[in-house]
Amino acid sequence: MKKVMFFMAVAGMFAFAACNNNNATEEVIDTLPAEEIVEEPTCDTLVEAAAEEAVEATAEAVAE
Protein backbone atom coordinates (compact mmCIF):
# COMPACT_ATOMS: atom_id res chain seq x y z
CA MET A 1 0.00 0.00 0.00
CA LYS A 2 2.94 2.33 0.71
CA LYS A 3 4.21 1.84 -2.84
CA VAL A 4 0.82 2.72 -4.33
CA MET A 5 0.49 5.86 -2.17
CA PHE A 6 4.04 6.91 -3.08
CA PHE A 7 3.27 6.38 -6.77
CA MET A 8 0.04 8.38 -6.46
CA ALA A 9 1.89 11.22 -4.72
CA VAL A 10 4.55 11.34 -7.44
CA ALA A 11 1.91 11.18 -10.19
CA GLY A 12 -0.01 13.99 -8.46
CA MET A 13 3.09 16.17 -8.37
CA PHE A 14 3.60 15.70 -12.12
CA ALA A 15 -0.07 16.31 -12.80
CA PHE A 16 -0.14 19.59 -10.89
CA ALA A 17 3.20 20.67 -12.35
CA ALA A 18 1.80 20.18 -15.85
CA CYS A 19 -1.26 22.36 -15.19
CA ASN A 20 -1.13 25.88 -16.64
CA ASN A 21 2.36 25.49 -18.00
CA ASN A 22 1.71 27.83 -20.95
CA ASN A 23 4.37 30.48 -21.14
CA ALA A 24 3.17 33.75 -22.62
CA THR A 25 5.11 34.19 -25.82
CA GLU A 26 5.89 37.71 -26.89
CA GLU A 27 5.14 38.72 -30.44
CA VAL A 28 8.28 39.54 -32.34
CA ILE A 29 7.75 42.53 -34.57
CA ASP A 30 9.95 42.50 -37.63
CA THR A 31 11.54 45.93 -37.91
CA LEU A 32 13.28 45.19 -41.19
CA PRO A 33 11.91 46.97 -44.24
CA ALA A 34 9.25 45.03 -46.04
CA GLU A 35 10.44 43.31 -49.15
CA GLU A 36 8.53 43.73 -52.35
CA ILE A 37 6.59 40.62 -53.24
CA VAL A 38 6.99 39.76 -56.87
CA GLU A 39 4.53 37.29 -58.30
CA GLU A 40 5.74 34.88 -60.90
CA PRO A 41 3.80 35.29 -64.13
CA THR A 42 1.40 32.44 -64.71
CA CYS A 43 -0.44 31.40 -67.81
CA ASP A 44 -3.58 33.17 -66.62
CA THR A 45 -1.83 36.48 -65.97
CA LEU A 46 -0.03 36.32 -69.31
CA VAL A 47 -3.30 35.70 -71.15
CA GLU A 48 -5.01 38.54 -69.29
CA ALA A 49 -2.12 40.89 -70.06
CA ALA A 50 -2.23 39.97 -73.76
CA ALA A 51 -6.01 40.50 -73.83
CA GLU A 52 -5.68 43.91 -72.20
CA GLU A 53 -3.00 44.92 -74.71
CA ALA A 54 -5.21 43.79 -77.59
CA VAL A 55 -8.15 45.80 -76.23
CA GLU A 56 -5.98 48.89 -75.83
CA ALA A 57 -4.55 48.50 -79.33
CA THR A 58 -8.03 48.09 -80.79
CA ALA A 59 -9.28 51.13 -78.88
CA GLU A 60 -6.35 53.20 -80.18
CA ALA A 61 -6.94 52.01 -83.74
CA VAL A 62 -10.62 52.89 -83.55
CA ALA A 63 -9.83 56.30 -82.04
CA GLU A 64 -7.54 57.21 -84.95
Phi and psi restraints in degrees (range 20) as a CNS / XPLOR table:
assign (resid 1 and name C) (resid 2 and name N)
       (resid 2 and name CA) (resid 2 and name C) 1.0 -64.6 20.0 2
assign (resid 2 and name N) (resid 2 and name CA)
       (resid 2 and name C) (resid 3 and name N) 1.0 -37.0 20.0 2
assign (resid 2 and name C) (resid 3 and name N)
       (resid 3 and name CA) (resid 3 and name C) 1.0 -66.1 20.0 2
assign (resid 3 and name N) (resid 3 and name CA)
       (resid 3 and name C) (resid 4 and name N) 1.0 -40.6 20.0 2
assign (resid 3 and name C) (resid 4 and name N)
       (resid 4 and name CA) (resid 4 and name C) 1.0 -66.2 20.0 2
assign (resid 4 and name N) (resid 4 and name CA)
       (resid 4 and name C) (resid 5 and name N) 1.0 -43.2 20.0 2
assign (resid 4 and name C) (resid 5 and name N)
       (resid 5 and name CA) (resid 5 and name C) 1.0 -65.8 20.0 2
assign (resid 5 and name N) (resid 5 and name CA)
       (resid 5 and name C) (resid 6 and name N) 1.0 -38.3 20.0 2
assign (resid 5 and name C) (resid 6 and name N)
       (resid 6 and name CA) (resid 6 and name C) 1.0 -64.3 20.0 2
assign (resid 6 and name N) (resid 6 and name CA)
       (resid 6 and name C) (resid 7 and name N) 1.0 -44.1 20.0 2
assign (resid 6 and name C) (resid 7 and name N)
       (resid 7 and name CA) (resid 7 and name C) 1.0 -61.7 20.0 2
assign (resid 7 and name N) (resid 7 and name CA)
       (resid 7 and name C) (resid 8 and name N) 1.0 -42.6 20.0 2
assign (resid 7 and name C) (resid 8 and name N)
       (resid 8 and name CA) (resid 8 and name C) 1.0 -64.7 20.0 2
assign (resid 8 and name N) (resid 8 and name CA)
       (resid 8 and name C) (resid 9 and name N) 1.0 -37.2 20.0 2
assign (resid 8 and name C) (resid 9 and name N)
       (resid 9 and name CA) (resid 9 and name C) 1.0 -66.5 20.0 2
assign (resid 9 and name N) (resid 9 and name CA)
       (resid 9 and name C) (resid 10 and name N) 1.0 -42.7 20.0 2
assign (resid 9 and name C) (resid 10 and name N)
       (resid 10 and name CA) (resid 10 and name C) 1.0 -66.9 20.0 2
assign (resid 10 and name N) (resid 10 and name CA)
       (resid 10 and name C) (resid 11 and name N) 1.0 -42.7 20.0 2
assign (resid 10 and name C) (resid 11 and name N)
       (resid 11 and name CA) (resid 11 and name C) 1.0 -63.4 20.0 2
assign (resid 11 and name N) (resid 11 and name CA)
       (resid 11 and name C) (resid 12 and name N) 1.0 -38.2 20.0 2
assign (resid 11 and name C) (resid 12 and name N)
       (resid 12 and name CA) (resid 12 and name C) 1.0 -63.7 20.0 2
assign (resid 12 and name N) (resid 12 and name CA)
       (resid 12 and name C) (resid 13 and name N) 1.0 -39.3 20.0 2
assign (resid 12 and name C) (resid 13 and name N)
       (resid 13 and name CA) (resid 13 and name C) 1.0 -62.8 20.0 2
assign (resid 13 and name N) (resid 13 and name CA)
       (resid 13 and name C) (resid 14 and name N) 1.0 -43.5 20.0 2
assign (resid 13 and name C) (resid 14 and name N)
       (resid 14 and name CA) (resid 14 and name C) 1.0 -67.9 20.0 2
assign (resid 14 and name N) (resid 14 and name CA)
       (resid 14 and name C) (resid 15 and name N) 1.0 -36.3 20.0 2
assign (resid 14 and name C) (resid 15 and name N)
       (resid 15 and name CA) (resid 15 and name C) 1.0 -65.4 20.0 2
assign (resid 15 and name N) (resid 15 and name CA)
       (resid 15 and name C) (resid 16 and name N) 1.0 -44.8 20.0 2
assign (resid 15 and name C) (resid 16 and name N)
       (resid 16 and name CA) (resid 16 and name C) 1.0 -72.2 20.0 2
assign (resid 16 and name N) (resid 16 and name CA)
       (resid 16 and name C) (resid 17 and name N) 1.0 -30.7 20.0 2
assign (resid 16 and name C) (resid 17 and name N)
       (resid 17 and name CA) (resid 17 and name C) 1.0 -69.1 20.0 2
assign (resid 17 and name N) (resid 17 and name CA)
       (resid 17 and name C) (resid 18 and name N) 1.0 -29.2 20.0 2
assign (resid 17 and name C) (resid 18 and name N)
       (resid 18 and name CA) (resid 18 and name C) 1.0 -80.3 20.0 2
assign (resid 18 and name N) (resid 18 and name CA)
       (resid 18 and name C) (resid 19 and name N) 1.0 -17.7 20.0 2
assign (resid 18 and name C) (resid 19 and name N)
       (resid 19 and name CA) (resid 19 and name C) 1.0 -70.8 20.0 2
assign (resid 19 and name N) (resid 19 and name CA)
       (resid 19 and name C) (resid 20 and name N) 1.0 135.2 20.0 2
assign (resid 19 and name C) (resid 20 and name N)
       (resid 20 and name CA) (resid 20 and name C) 1.0 53.2 20.0 2
assign (resid 20 and name N) (resid 20 and name CA)
       (resid 20 and name C) (resid 21 and name N) 1.0 49.9 20.0 2
assign (resid 20 and name C) (resid 21 and name N)
       (resid 21 and name CA) (resid 21 and name C) 1.0 -101.7 20.0 2
assign (resid 21 and name N) (resid 21 and name CA)
       (resid 21 and name C) (resid 22 and name N) 1.0 32.0 20.0 2
assign (resid 21 and name C) (resid 22 and name N)
       (resid 22 and name CA) (resid 22 and name C) 1.0 -92.4 20.0 2
assign (resid 22 and name N) (resid 22 and name CA)
       (resid 22 and name C) (resid 23 and name N) 1.0 111.6 20.0 2
assign (resid 22 and name C) (resid 23 and name N)
       (resid 23 and name CA) (resid 23 and name C) 1.0 -80.1 20.0 2
assign (resid 23 and name N) (resid 23 and name CA)
       (resid 23 and name C) (resid 24 and name N) 1.0 135.9 20.0 2
assign (resid 23 and name C) (resid 24 and name N)
       (resid 24 and name CA) (resid 24 and name C) 1.0 -72.5 20.0 2
assign (resid 24 and name N) (resid 24 and name CA)
       (resid 24 and name C) (resid 25 and name N) 1.0 117.0 20.0 2
assign (resid 24 and name C) (resid 25 and name N)
       (resid 25 and name CA) (resid 25 and name C) 1.0 -90.2 20.0 2
assign (resid 25 and name N) (resid 25 and name CA)
       (resid 25 and name C) (resid 26 and name N) 1.0 137.7 20.0 2
assign (resid 25 and name C) (resid 26 and name N)
       (resid 26 and name CA) (resid 26 and name C) 1.0 -86.2 20.0 2
assign (resid 26 and name N) (resid 26 and name CA)
       (resid 26 and name C) (resid 27 and name N) 1.0 141.6 20.0 2
assign (resid 26 and name C) (resid 27 and name N)
       (resid 27 and name CA) (resid 27 and name C) 1.0 -76.6 20.0 2
assign (resid 27 and name N) (resid 27 and name CA)
       (resid 27 and name C) (resid 28 and name N) 1.0 129.9 20.0 2
assign (resid 27 and name C) (resid 28 and name N)
       (resid 28 and name CA) (resid 28 and name C) 1.0 -93.6 20.0 2
assign (resid 28 and name N) (resid 28 and name CA)
       (resid 28 and name C) (resid 29 and name N) 1.0 120.1 20.0 2
assign (resid 28 and name C) (resid 29 and name N)
       (resid 29 and name CA) (resid 29 and name C) 1.0 -95.8 20.0 2
assign (resid 29 and name N) (resid 29 and name CA)
       (resid 29 and name C) (resid 30 and name N) 1.0 122.4 20.0 2
assign (resid 29 and name C) (resid 30 and name N)
       (resid 30 and name CA) (resid 30 and name C) 1.0 -76.0 20.0 2
assign (resid 30 and name N) (resid 30 and name CA)
       (resid 30 and name C) (resid 31 and name N) 1.0 117.6 20.0 2
assign (resid 30 and name C) (resid 31 and name N)
       (resid 31 and name CA) (resid 31 and name C) 1.0 -96.0 20.0 2
assign (resid 31 and name N) (resid 31 and name CA)
       (resid 31 and name C) (resid 32 and name N) 1.0 1.4 20.0 2
assign (resid 31 and name C) (resid 32 and name N)
       (resid 32 and name CA) (resid 32 and name C) 1.0 -73.5 20.0 2
assign (resid 32 and name N) (resid 32 and name CA)
       (resid 32 and name C) (resid 33 and name N) 1.0 152.4 20.0 2
assign (resid 32 and name C) (resid 33 and name N)
       (resid 33 and name CA) (resid 33 and name C) 1.0 -63.6 20.0 2
assign (resid 33 and name N) (resid 33 and name CA)
       (resid 33 and name C) (resid 34 and name N) 1.0 144.8 20.0 2
assign (resid 33 and name C) (resid 34 and name N)
       (resid 34 and name CA) (resid 34 and name C) 1.0 -69.4 20.0 2
assign (resid 34 and name N) (resid 34 and name CA)
       (resid 34 and name C) (resid 35 and name N) 1.0 135.6 20.0 2
assign (resid 34 and name C) (resid 35 and name N)
       (resid 35 and name CA) (resid 35 and name C) 1.0 -86.3 20.0 2
assign (resid 35 and name N) (resid 35 and name CA)
       (resid 35 and name C) (resid 36 and name N) 1.0 147.5 20.0 2
assign (resid 35 and name C) (resid 36 and name N)
       (resid 36 and name CA) (resid 36 and name C) 1.0 -73.7 20.0 2
assign (resid 36 and name N) (resid 36 and name CA)
       (resid 36 and name C) (resid 37 and name N) 1.0 131.6 20.0 2
assign (resid 36 and name C) (resid 37 and name N)
       (resid 37 and name CA) (resid 37 and name C) 1.0 -91.2 20.0 2
assign (resid 37 and name N) (resid 37 and name CA)
       (resid 37 and name C) (resid 38 and name N) 1.0 121.0 20.0 2
assign (resid 37 and name C) (resid 38 and name N)
       (resid 38 and name CA) (resid 38 and name C) 1.0 -109.2 20.0 2
assign (resid 38 and name N) (resid 38 and name CA)
       (resid 38 and name C) (resid 39 and name N) 1.0 121.5 20.0 2
assign (resid 38 and name C) (resid 39 and name N)
       (resid 39 and name CA) (resid 39 and name C) 1.0 -85.9 20.0 2
assign (resid 39 and name N) (resid 39 and name CA)
       (resid 39 and name C) (resid 40 and name N) 1.0 137.7 20.0 2
assign (resid 39 and name C) (resid 40 and name N)
       (resid 40 and name CA) (resid 40 and name C) 1.0 -72.1 20.0 2
assign (resid 40 and name N) (resid 40 and name CA)
       (resid 40 and name C) (resid 41 and name N) 1.0 136.4 20.0 2
assign (resid 40 and name C) (resid 41 and name N)
       (resid 41 and name CA) (resid 41 and name C) 1.0 -66.8 20.0 2
assign (resid 41 and name N) (resid 41 and name CA)
       (resid 41 and name C) (resid 42 and name N) 1.0 133.8 20.0 2
assign (resid 41 and name C) (resid 42 and name N)
       (resid 42 and name CA) (resid 42 and name C) 1.0 -110.4 20.0 2
assign (resid 42 and name N) (resid 42 and name CA)
       (resid 42 and name C) (resid 43 and name N) 1.0 173.9 20.0 2
assign (resid 42 and name C) (resid 43 and name N)
       (resid 43 and name CA) (resid 43 and name C) 1.0 -59.6 20.0 2
assign (resid 43 and name N) (resid 43 and name CA)
       (resid 43 and name C) (resid 44 and name N) 1.0 -41.4 20.0 2
assign (resid 43 and name C) (resid 44 and name N)
       (resid 44 and name CA) (resid 44 and name C) 1.0 -63.3 20.0 2
assign (resid 44 and name N) (resid 44 and name CA)
       (resid 44 and name C) (resid 45 and name N) 1.0 -44.6 20.0 2
assign (resid 44 and name C) (resid 45 and name N)
       (resid 45 and name CA) (resid 45 and name C) 1.0 -68.8 20.0 2
assign (resid 45 and name N) (resid 45 and name CA)
       (resid 45 and name C) (resid 46 and name N) 1.0 -34.3 20.0 2
assign (resid 45 and name C) (resid 46 and name N)
       (resid 46 and name CA) (resid 46 and name C) 1.0 -67.6 20.0 2
assign (resid 46 and name N) (resid 46 and name CA)
       (resid 46 and name C) (resid 47 and name N) 1.0 -40.1 20.0 2
assign (resid 46 and name C) (resid 47 and name N)
       (resid 47 and name CA) (resid 47 and name C) 1.0 -66.0 20.0 2
assign (resid 47 and name N) (resid 47 and name CA)
       (resid 47 and name C) (resid 48 and name N) 1.0 -42.6 20.0 2
assign (resid 47 and name C) (resid 48 and name N)
       (resid 48 and name CA) (resid 48 and name C) 1.0 -63.0 20.0 2
assign (resid 48 and name N) (resid 48 and name CA)
       (resid 48 and name C) (resid 49 and name N) 1.0 -41.8 20.0 2
assign (resid 48 and name C) (resid 49 and name N)
       (resid 49 and name CA) (resid 49 and name C) 1.0 -64.0 20.0 2
assign (resid 49 and name N) (resid 49 and name CA)
       (resid 49 and name C) (resid 50 and name N) 1.0 -41.9 20.0 2
assign (resid 49 and name C) (resid 50 and name N)
       (resid 50 and name CA) (resid 50 and name C) 1.0 -65.4 20.0 2
assign (resid 50 and name N) (resid 50 and name CA)
       (resid 50 and name C) (resid 51 and name N) 1.0 -38.6 20.0 2
assign (resid 50 and name C) (resid 51 and name N)
       (resid 51 and name CA) (resid 51 and name C) 1.0 -66.0 20.0 2
assign (resid 51 and name N) (resid 51 and name CA)
       (resid 51 and name C) (resid 52 and name N) 1.0 -41.2 20.0 2
assign (resid 51 and name C) (resid 52 and name N)
       (resid 52 and name CA) (resid 52 and name C) 1.0 -64.2 20.0 2
assign (resid 52 and name N) (resid 52 and name CA)
       (resid 52 and name C) (resid 53 and name N) 1.0 -40.6 20.0 2
assign (resid 52 and name C) (resid 53 and name N)
       (resid 53 and name CA) (resid 53 and name C) 1.0 -64.0 20.0 2
assign (resid 53 and name N) (resid 53 and name CA)
       (resid 53 and name C) (resid 54 and name N) 1.0 -39.4 20.0 2
assign (resid 53 and name C) (resid 54 and name N)
       (resid 54 and name CA) (resid 54 and name C) 1.0 -66.2 20.0 2
assign (resid 54 and name N) (resid 54 and name CA)
       (resid 54 and name C) (resid 55 and name N) 1.0 -38.7 20.0 2
assign (resid 54 and name C) (resid 55 and name N)
       (resid 55 and name CA) (resid 55 and name C) 1.0 -66.5 20.0 2
assign (resid 55 and name N) (resid 55 and name CA)
       (resid 55 and name C) (resid 56 and name N) 1.0 -42.3 20.0 2
assign (resid 55 and name C) (resid 56 and name N)
       (resid 56 and name CA) (resid 56 and name C) 1.0 -64.5 20.0 2
assign (resid 56 and name N) (resid 56 and name CA)
       (resid 56 and name C) (resid 57 and name N) 1.0 -42.3 20.0 2
assign (resid 56 and name C) (resid 57 and name N)
       (resid 57 and name CA) (resid 57 and name C) 1.0 -65.0 20.0 2
assign (resid 57 and name N) (resid 57 and name CA)
       (resid 57 and name C) (resid 58 and name N) 1.0 -39.5 20.0 2
assign (resid 57 and name C) (resid 58 and name N)
       (resid 58 and name CA) (resid 58 and name C) 1.0 -66.1 20.0 2
assign (resid 58 and name N) (resid 58 and name CA)
       (resid 58 and name C) (resid 59 and name N) 1.0 -41.3 20.0 2
assign (resid 58 and name C) (resid 59 and name N)
       (resid 59 and name CA) (resid 59 and name C) 1.0 -64.2 20.0 2
assign (resid 59 and name N) (resid 59 and name CA)
       (resid 59 and name C) (resid 60 and name N) 1.0 -39.1 20.0 2
assign (resid 59 and name C) (resid 60 and name N)
       (resid 60 and name CA) (resid 60 and name C) 1.0 -67.5 20.0 2
assign (resid 60 and name N) (resid 60 and name CA)
       (resid 60 and name C) (resid 61 and name N) 1.0 -38.9 20.0 2
assign (resid 60 and name C) (resid 61 and name N)
       (resid 61 and name CA) (resid 61 and name C) 1.0 -68.0 20.0 2
assign (resid 61 and name N) (resid 61 and name CA)
       (resid 61 and name C) (resid 62 and name N) 1.0 -37.1 20.0 2
assign (resid 61 and name C) (resid 62 and name N)
       (resid 62 and name CA) (resid 62 and name C) 1.0 -70.5 20.0 2
assign (resid 62 and name N) (resid 62 and name CA)
       (resid 62 and name C) (resid 63 and name N) 1.0 -35.9 20.0 2
assign (resid 62 and name C) (resid 63 and name N)
       (resid 63 and name CA) (resid 63 and name C) 1.0 -68.7 20.0 2
assign (resid 63 and name N) (resid 63 and name CA)
       (resid 63 and name C) (resid 64 and name N) 1.0 -27.8 20.0 2
